[in-house]
Amino acid sequence: MANSDEIHHSIADADDIEEIHEEIAVADVFRNLLHHPAQIITRWNWKTALVGALVRSSFYFTVYLASRESWLVTLTAVLVELSFRFFTTGAAGAVVQSFRRASPQWLATAIISISLPTITHIIEFFTHYVQEHYFASIFPPSQNDARQKTFAVSVLFSVISAMFNLYMMRHGVLLVGAGEESKPILQDFKKMPVLVKDFTIYLPALILRLISERRIFSAFGLFAFFGLAVGTILGTTRGVWNWAYRSAFGAWGLLLFSIIVGAIVMHFRKKHRIARGEAA
């Protein structure tokens, strides 16, 4: 039987982490990516690039128009967002896919949901900043602070989308370069509605389960992590303390609302099951 050192060595030596079809320690994923960074390019995830670029540009389109920016300013922001998001989201998707078998899962999720949004939003901030401050004569800048408003929404979405992509890939969706596990994108889309529903309730349901098991500290830690991740990313990329704590409280408020709704739904489901059992 191969010892632990031999296993770690074989993982690090694999040209592509998709060659390994077993649970992998988070440290070994990092080691493999460090030894073979080219796989991020060769396994560039065009599926997440396509979906991510379209969703992100739609954010800019909606918020800019809601902020009463001109059509020219709005379309400029959308094109700038599309131009870099398509490439960065594809590379980020390849990194996320590398962690789909990583263990422990909570640590892999934490790393992905903090590191990737931080990096991509630094790029996003400076791309739009350069466009508005150095190329304003060519590409018209926003006049009503639409960029700042969109950036805040984008950060929250980035944390959720990083967790979402990892969740999808763990269930065999949005995979590229994974051999037989990779499916046509239309087939991925067919699986998504059920997975989206499951993902939507995943975090609130997990926190409620931890509370029911009296693992209060674990539930509180997970709740705190979500808001801190959003606040840290926004505060770090903008260097503005107000943005950090406001976005953190916003994220906590959204999660708390989801937990309350989830608890109410679970309560009525339990009463319904009891009622059906008594009726039977």
ROKE-825181 format. One record per residue (C-alpha): residue in one letter; residue number from 1; x negated, y, z negated. Coordinates in steps of 0.1 Angstrom, whole numbers, plus 5000, padded with zeros to 4 digits. Layout:
BEGIN
[A,NUM,[X,Y,Z]]
...
This chain:
BEGIN
[M,1,[5000,5000,5000]]
[A,2,[4987,5034,5009]]
[N,3,[4977,5055,4979]]
[S,4,[4989,5091,4972]]
[D,5,[4958,5107,4987]]
[E,6,[4961,5087,5019]]
[I,7,[4997,5098,5023]]
[H,8,[4989,5134,5017]]
[H,9,[4960,5131,5042]]
[S,10,[4983,5116,5069]]
[I,11,[5009,5143,5065]]
[A,12,[4983,5170,5068]]
[D,13,[4968,5153,5099]]
[A,14,[5001,5150,5117]]
[D,15,[5001,5175,5147]]
[D,16,[5039,5180,5142]]
[I,17,[5056,5176,5109]]
[E,18,[5086,5161,5128]]
[E,19,[5064,5130,5133]]
[I,20,[5070,5123,5096]]
[H,21,[5104,5106,5089]]
[E,22,[5104,5106,5052]]
[E,23,[5108,5130,5022]]
[I,24,[5079,5154,5021]]
[A,25,[5066,5174,4991]]
[V,26,[5068,5212,4995]]
[A,27,[5030,5214,4991]]
[D,28,[5024,5189,5019]]
[V,29,[5047,5210,5042]]
[F,30,[5025,5240,5036]]
[R,31,[4994,5219,5041]]
[N,32,[5006,5206,5074]]
[L,33,[5017,5240,5087]]
[L,34,[4983,5255,5077]]
[H,35,[4964,5227,5095]]
[H,36,[4986,5228,5126]]
[P,37,[5002,5263,5130]]
[A,38,[5007,5258,5167]]
[Q,39,[5037,5237,5161]]
[I,40,[5057,5268,5152]]
[I,41,[5052,5278,5188]]
[T,42,[5057,5244,5204]]
[R,43,[5088,5238,5183]]
[W,44,[5100,5274,5187]]
[N,45,[5137,5270,5178]]
[W,46,[5157,5286,5207]]
[K,47,[5190,5276,5191]]
[T,48,[5185,5297,5160]]
[A,49,[5170,5324,5182]]
[L,50,[5201,5326,5204]]
[V,51,[5226,5325,5175]]
[G,52,[5205,5348,5153]]
[A,53,[5199,5375,5180]]
[L,54,[5235,5376,5189]]
[V,55,[5248,5379,5153]]
[R,56,[5222,5405,5143]]
[S,57,[5228,5427,5174]]
[S,58,[5266,5425,5167]]
[F,59,[5258,5438,5132]]
[Y,60,[5241,5468,5146]]
[F,61,[5268,5474,5172]]
[T,62,[5296,5473,5146]]
[V,63,[5279,5494,5119]]
[Y,64,[5265,5520,5144]]
[L,65,[5300,5525,5160]]
[A,66,[5316,5526,5125]]
[S,67,[5291,5553,5116]]
[R,68,[5302,5573,5146]]
[E,69,[5269,5571,5165]]
[S,70,[5270,5577,5202]]
[W,71,[5272,5548,5226]]
[L,72,[5237,5555,5238]]
[V,73,[5223,5554,5203]]
[T,74,[5243,5522,5195]]
[L,75,[5232,5503,5226]]
[T,76,[5196,5514,5221]]
[A,77,[5196,5500,5185]]
[V,78,[5213,5468,5198]]
[L,79,[5186,5463,5225]]
[V,80,[5158,5470,5201]]
[E,81,[5172,5444,5177]]
[L,82,[5177,5418,5205]]
[S,83,[5142,5424,5218]]
[F,84,[5123,5413,5187]]
[R,85,[5149,5392,5169]]
[F,86,[5150,5366,5197]]
[F,87,[5113,5358,5192]]
[T,88,[5110,5362,5154]]
[T,89,[5142,5342,5147]]
[G,90,[5130,5313,5169]]
[A,91,[5097,5312,5151]]
[A,92,[5115,5314,5117]]
[G,93,[5138,5286,5128]]
[A,94,[5108,5264,5135]]
[V,95,[5094,5271,5100]]
[V,96,[5128,5264,5084]]
[Q,97,[5131,5231,5103]]
[S,98,[5097,5221,5089]]
[F,99,[5112,5223,5054]]
[R,100,[5143,5203,5061]]
[R,101,[5129,5171,5045]]
[A,102,[5109,5190,5018]]
[S,103,[5113,5180,4982]]
[P,104,[5124,5193,4957]]
[Q,105,[5152,5208,4978]]
[W,106,[5158,5237,4954]]
[L,107,[5122,5248,4957]]
[A,108,[5122,5245,4995]]
[T,109,[5155,5266,4996]]
[A,110,[5140,5292,4972]]
[I,111,[5108,5296,4993]]
[I,112,[5127,5298,5026]]
[S,113,[5153,5323,5014]]
[I,114,[5127,5347,5000]]
[S,115,[5096,5344,5022]]
[L,116,[5112,5344,5057]]
[P,117,[5137,5373,5052]]
[T,118,[5109,5394,5036]]
[I,119,[5086,5389,5066]]
[T,120,[5113,5394,5093]]
[H,121,[5127,5425,5076]]
[I,122,[5093,5441,5074]]
[I,123,[5091,5436,5111]]
[E,124,[5127,5448,5116]]
[F,125,[5121,5479,5095]]
[F,126,[5090,5490,5113]]
[T,127,[5104,5481,5148]]
[H,128,[5134,5504,5143]]
[Y,129,[5112,5530,5124]]
[V,130,[5087,5532,5153]]
[Q,131,[5116,5534,5178]]
[E,132,[5133,5563,5160]]
[H,133,[5102,5583,5150]]
[Y,134,[5077,5578,5178]]
[F,135,[5099,5571,5208]]
[A,136,[5128,5593,5200]]
[S,137,[5125,5612,5233]]
[I,138,[5130,5579,5252]]
[F,139,[5151,5558,5228]]
[P,140,[5176,5581,5210]]
[P,141,[5176,5576,5171]]
[S,142,[5206,5574,5148]]
[Q,143,[5221,5606,5136]]
[N,144,[5243,5594,5108]]
[D,145,[5220,5571,5088]]
[A,146,[5234,5540,5106]]
[R,147,[5200,5523,5106]]
[Q,148,[5199,5524,5068]]
[K,149,[5234,5511,5064]]
[T,150,[5228,5482,5089]]
[F,151,[5195,5473,5072]]
[A,152,[5212,5467,5039]]
[V,153,[5238,5444,5055]]
[S,154,[5211,5427,5074]]
[V,155,[5191,5418,5043]]
[L,156,[5220,5401,5026]]
[F,157,[5228,5382,5058]]
[S,158,[5191,5371,5061]]
[V,159,[5191,5354,5027]]
[I,160,[5223,5337,5034]]
[S,161,[5213,5327,5070]]
[A,162,[5180,5313,5058]]
[M,163,[5199,5290,5034]]
[F,164,[5225,5283,5061]]
[N,165,[5199,5272,5087]]
[L,166,[5182,5250,5062]]
[Y,167,[5215,5234,5052]]
[M,168,[5225,5229,5089]]
[M,169,[5191,5213,5097]]
[R,170,[5193,5190,5068]]
[H,171,[5225,5177,5083]]
[G,172,[5210,5173,5118]]
[V,173,[5223,5205,5134]]
[L,174,[5202,5232,5152]]
[L,175,[5172,5210,5156]]
[V,176,[5146,5214,5183]]
[G,177,[5118,5190,5191]]
[A,178,[5130,5164,5167]]
[G,179,[5133,5136,5191]]
[E,180,[5166,5117,5191]]
[E,181,[5178,5138,5162]]
[S,182,[5179,5169,5185]]
[K,183,[5213,5172,5201]]
[P,184,[5227,5195,5228]]
[I,185,[5237,5229,5214]]
[L,186,[5274,5223,5223]]
[Q,187,[5274,5192,5202]]
[D,188,[5258,5212,5174]]
[F,189,[5286,5238,5177]]
[K,190,[5312,5210,5174]]
[K,191,[5298,5199,5140]]
[M,192,[5294,5235,5127]]
[P,193,[5330,5243,5115]]
[V,194,[5330,5215,5089]]
[L,195,[5294,5223,5078]]
[V,196,[5302,5260,5076]]
[K,197,[5331,5252,5053]]
[D,198,[5309,5230,5032]]
[F,199,[5281,5256,5031]]
[T,200,[5305,5284,5021]]
[I,201,[5315,5266,4989]]
[Y,202,[5281,5250,4984]]
[L,203,[5265,5276,4961]]
[P,204,[5296,5284,4941]]
[A,205,[5305,5247,4938]]
[L,206,[5270,5239,4926]]
[I,207,[5271,5266,4899]]
[L,208,[5305,5254,4888]]
[R,209,[5293,5218,4887]]
[L,210,[5263,5228,4866]]
[I,211,[5286,5247,4842]]
[S,212,[5309,5217,4839]]
[E,213,[5279,5196,4830]]
[R,214,[5270,5221,4804]]
[R,215,[5237,5230,4822]]
[I,216,[5243,5267,4816]]
[F,217,[5208,5278,4819]]
[S,218,[5204,5261,4853]]
[A,219,[5237,5277,4865]]
[F,220,[5226,5311,4853]]
[G,221,[5192,5307,4869]]
[L,222,[5207,5299,4902]]
[F,223,[5231,5328,4900]]
[A,224,[5204,5352,4890]]
[F,225,[5181,5339,4918]]
[F,226,[5206,5348,4945]]
[G,227,[5209,5384,4936]]
[L,228,[5172,5388,4927]]
[A,229,[5162,5374,4961]]
[V,230,[5184,5399,4980]]
[G,231,[5173,5428,4958]]
[T,232,[5136,5419,4959]]
[I,233,[5136,5417,4997]]
[L,234,[5154,5450,5002]]
[G,235,[5134,5468,4976]]
[T,236,[5101,5455,4989]]
[T,237,[5107,5462,5025]]
[R,238,[5121,5497,5019]]
[G,239,[5101,5506,4987]]
[V,240,[5132,5521,4972]]
[W,241,[5143,5510,4937]]
[N,242,[5179,5522,4942]]
[W,243,[5183,5499,4972]]
[A,244,[5169,5470,4953]]
[Y,245,[5192,5470,4923]]
[R,246,[5223,5481,4943]]
[S,247,[5219,5452,4968]]
[A,248,[5212,5428,4939]]
[F,249,[5244,5438,4921]]
[G,250,[5263,5436,4954]]
[A,251,[5251,5401,4960]]
[W,252,[5259,5391,4924]]
[G,253,[5294,5406,4928]]
[L,254,[5300,5386,4960]]
[L,255,[5288,5354,4945]]
[L,256,[5308,5360,4913]]
[F,257,[5339,5366,4933]]
[S,258,[5333,5333,4952]]
[I,259,[5328,5314,4919]]
[I,260,[5360,5328,4905]]
[V,261,[5380,5319,4936]]
[G,262,[5363,5284,4936]]
[A,263,[5372,5279,4899]]
[I,264,[5409,5288,4906]]
[V,265,[5411,5265,4936]]
[M,266,[5395,5237,4916]]
[H,267,[5419,5243,4887]]
[F,268,[5450,5240,4910]]
[R,269,[5436,5210,4928]]
[K,270,[5431,5193,4895]]
[K,271,[5467,5201,4884]]
[H,272,[5480,5189,4917]]
[R,273,[5461,5156,4914]]
[I,274,[5474,5151,4878]]
[A,275,[5510,5159,4890]]
[R,276,[5508,5134,4918]]
[G,277,[5494,5108,4894]]
[E,278,[5523,5113,4870]]
[A,279,[5548,5112,4898]]
[A,280,[5534,5079,4910]]
